[in-house]
Amino acid sequence: MSTPTAKDVAKRARVSIATVSRVVNKQASVSPQVRDRVLGAIEALGYQPSRAAQRLRAKRGHVIGLIISDIQNPYFTAVARGIEDVAYRYGYSLILCNTDEDSEKERLYLDVMRAEAVAGVILATTTEDNPGVRRLIDGSIPVVAIDRQLNDPGIDTVLVDSVQGTVEAISHLVELGHRRIGFICGPVTITTMRERRDGYLLAHQKHGLTVSPELMRFGDPKQAGGYACAQALLQLQSPPTAIFASNNVIALGALHVIRERGLRIPEDISMVCFSDTQWAPLLQPPLTVIAQPDYELGRKAAELLLERLEKPDKPVSHLQLDLKLIVRGSSGRPVQQAA
């Protein structure tokens, strides 16, 4: 015998499927007589409404929006998993949107979240000044900013200290003896990229070193950008003895160039990356990284959002999670210090 459906209930109760849905979701726009007829049909047929479908249809109650900038970046995949685990535990569904660092796509997705009246939104924004975020908040839809800052101190945030993390990474290379350290970064309109640039400059200042502008390269914050920037660095008359990649997909692009040129890591060039991944320790040699608590960041963001939903007037929270330098085989002393 087949499992009864909403269509079967509607036929038995002589109503539309939409009316069955309204009764199941306990909406008021159904007369008592019709409601009793539908409930009787549900009981007679043994119909079991889909819990997942009920949650997705529930107005505001059990749907959270997550908008991230690059789902292909393993960092954001781990962040999303931390958010989803908390959401599921507390009976919430998750809608995931990927902006590809495109502010127009982000604007569209923010408008979709408002139109769908989600319970709240967790956002890794492409831009600090985002009118779509303010429209959500004005519509009583709370927002938690992750990874990147918004120019609104009234929004809950979960971040890491990208400046200090980069200072640690560059200092590690300086202490090994490197003086020409290449820096590959995404556009500084992204707050984390700007902070990592600032960390690079601050580390040089801390160690009394002069920054060579030719060693700082900015491009697309993805693998293709890392490849192009590494090509430019290694074509210099006096190339760097080490490269710092400001995220892990940029690092992949840089590693591709290094392999193509037949350079040995770390004998010919050292490599350090901001953010750890599952594959980083499996490389030959394993990659030295500034490890971010990606899963924990997602978990904290989801918990903050649920707290805000429960207590809308609670004080604003700005959390900053710890980073860790993990030294592996990709960073070593330069064999021959460049001039």
N, C-alpha and C positions, 0 to 999 in steps of 0.2 A: 504493500500500500504506500502511495507516495505521500510525502510530507505536505500537510495543508499549507496553503499560501494565503496572503492577504486577499488575493482575487477570489479564492474559495469562500472566505469569510464574507466578502462583499456580496457574492452571489446568494449565499444562504440568508443573509440579513436584508437583502434587497436594497442595498445602498451602493454608493460608489467606493472605489478603493481609497480615495482621498478621505472619505468619511471614516473608514476603518482606521486610517492613519491618525486622524484627529482624536478618535476614541483611545487608541493605543497610547498616544502621547499626552493624554489627559487635557486636551484643549477644551475651552469652555463653549465653543461655538457649535455644540451638538445638543439637540433636545434630549430630555431624560428618556423619552420613549425610544428614540433611535439608539441612544447609548445602550439601553438595556437589551435591545435587539442584537446589536453588534456583540456585546459581551456574552450574550447567550450563544451566538454562533461560534465565538472563539472557544467557549467552554465545550460545546458539543463536538467541535472538530479537533480540539486539542491543539489549536494553533499557538505557536511560540514565536512572538515577534523577535526579530534580530536585535540584540542588544547594541551591536555596533551601529546599525542603521538608526536606532533610536537616539544614540548619542550624537550622530552626525546631524540629525534633524532638530535636535534640541536647541532652542534659541539661546545662544551665548553660553549655555551651561557647561558644555563638555567638549569644546573644540578650541585648541590653541594653534595660533599661526606661528610658523618659524620661517624667517626670511634670512638666507645666508648668501654669501657672495660667490662661492665656488664649491659646488658639491664634489668636484674632482680632487679637491685638496683634502688629503686624509685627515688633516686637523679638523676641518669642519664636519667631516663624517663622524669623528669621535665625539665632537661637541653635540651633534644631533642625536647620537645614541644616548648620551647622558640625559638630554632633555626628554627623549621619548620614554626612557625607562621610568622616570619620575611621573610623567604624564599618565602612562599606562597604570602605574601603581595606584594613582588617585582617580582613575576612571575617566581620564581625558583622552580624546583623540588628537592627532597632530596633523596639520596641513603643512607640507614642506614646499617652499618656493626658492628657486635658485636665480640670482640676479645676474651672474656673470660680470659683476662689477659695473653693471649698466644702470645708471640712475633712472632712466626711463622705465626699464623693467621693474625696478624697485618701486617707483611711483605707482605703476599699474598694480603690483601685488599689494601695496598698502591700501589702495582703493578697494581691491577685492576683499581684503580682510574687514574693512569697514562695512562694505555692502553685505557681507556674510554675517556680520555681527558676532565675530568670534569672541571668546571669553577674554583673550589677551594675546599679545604678540611679543615674540622674542626676536630681536633684530641685530644682525651684523651689518651696519649701514655702509653705503658707498660714499656718503657725504655727511659732514657734521651738521649742516643746516638743512633739515628735512621737513618741509611743511606738511607732508603726509603723516608724519609722526604726531605733530600737533593736532591734526584733524582727528586722529584716533583717540588721543587723550581727551580732547574736547567732547568726543562722543562717548566718554566713560569707558573706553577700552584701554586698559593699562598696557604699558610697553616696558620691556626690560632690554637694555642695550648690552650686547656682548661683544667682546674682543675690541670693539672700536667705540670711541666716545661720540656723544652727541652734545651740541652746544645748548644743553638744557639741564641744569643741575637738579631739576625736580624729577628726573627719570632715574629709576633704579638701574645700576650698572654692575657688570661683572667683568673685570679686566685683568691683565697682567702688566707688569712694569717693563714695557718693551725697551725703554731707555736703559735701565739698569741691566737688563738681560744682554743687550748688545754691548754695553761697556764690559761686562764679564767675558763675553766671547772675544772681543778685540784684545782685551788685556791678556787673556790666555795666549793669544798668538804673539803679542808683543813680548811676553815673558819667555816665549820659546826662541826669541831672537828675530822675529819678522819685523820689518820696517816698511815694506811696500805691501800693503794689504788691500786687495781689491774688494770693493763693496758693490753688491748687486741688489737693487731695490726696486719695488713697485713705485707707482706715482705717489708723491707726498700729499696729494689730496686725501689719501687714505690715512687715517690718524696713526695706525700702527706702523705704516711705512715711514711716515714723518718722524715718529718717535725713534725708530731704529736708525734712521739717518742721524738724528740728534745724538743717539748713543755712540755712533761711530765717531762723530766729531768730538764728543766729550771724552771718549777714551784716548784719542790722540792728544787732546789738551792735558789730560791727566798724566800722561807719560812724557810730556814735553816734546811731542812729535809734530812735525808740520804735515798738514794734509795736502796730498797731491790731488787736485780736482780731476785729473785724468783717470784716477783710480776709482772714482765714484760713477757708477752707471745706473741709469734709471730707465725702466721699460715696463712692459706688460708683466703683471705679477704672476705669470704662469710659466710653464715649461719653455715655451717659445721665447719668452722674454729673457729667461735665464740663459738660454742658448745664445741669443744675439748679444747680450751684454758680456758674456764670457768670451765670445769670439773677439769682441772689441778689446777686452782687457789683454788677452793673450797675444794679440797682434801688436801691442805696444813695443817700442824699441827697448824699453826696460819694463818687462811685464812683472806683475806681482808675484811674490813668493807664496802668497796665501790668498784665498778668496773666502769672503763671508757672504752667504746667501741669506736674504732676509725672510724667506720661507722655504718649505721643503719642495714645492714644485719648481721654484726657481733653481733650487739646488740640483734637481734632476737635469734641467737644461744645461747647467754649468758642467756637471759630471759628464754629460754626453760629449761636450766639446773637449774636455780633458782627455777622455778615452780616444776620441778621434785623432788627437794630436800625439797619441802615444806617450803621454806624460805619466809618470809614476806618482802615486799618492802614498805617503807624504814626501817622498824623496825629492821630486821635482816641484811639487806645489802642494800646499796644505789646504784643507777644506773644512769649513765650519758652517753649520746651518742653524737658523732659528726655527725651532720646533722639531720634535722627535717624531718618528713614525715606526710602524712595525718592521719596515724593510731597512731602516737605517743601520741597525746592528748586524744585518745579514750581508751588507756590502763587503767587498774586499778591497781595502781595509774597511772596517766599520766606521760609520760617520760620527764625528764629534758634533754635539748638538747643544743648544739651549732648550731643554725639555719644558714644554708647557703642560699644565694639568688640564688637558683638553676635555676629557670625560667629566672631570670634577667641575670644570667651568660650566658645562652644559647642565649638570645636575644642580649646581647652585642657582643658575639662572631660572630653571624651572621651579625650584623651591621658592625663590623670591617672587616669581609671578603668582604662584598659588597663595603665598602669604598676602600679597597685595589684593588679590581677589577676595580673600577672607576679611582683611582689614584695610579697606581703601584709604583710611586716614593715617595709617602708620607712618613713622618717619621714613624718609628716603634712605635707601641703602646703596653705598658705593663700595663694592668688595674688590680687593686686589689680591689675587692669588700668587703664590710663590713660584718662582722659576728655579731651574737647577741646571748647572753646567755639567754635562756628562762627557768626559774626555775619553775618546776612543782612538782608533789607529789612524784616522785621517788627518790628524794634526801632529806635526813633528817639527824639529828644528830645521831651518833652511840649510841645505847643503852648501849653497854659495849665496851669500847675501848680495842682492842686486844693488847697483850704485844708486 
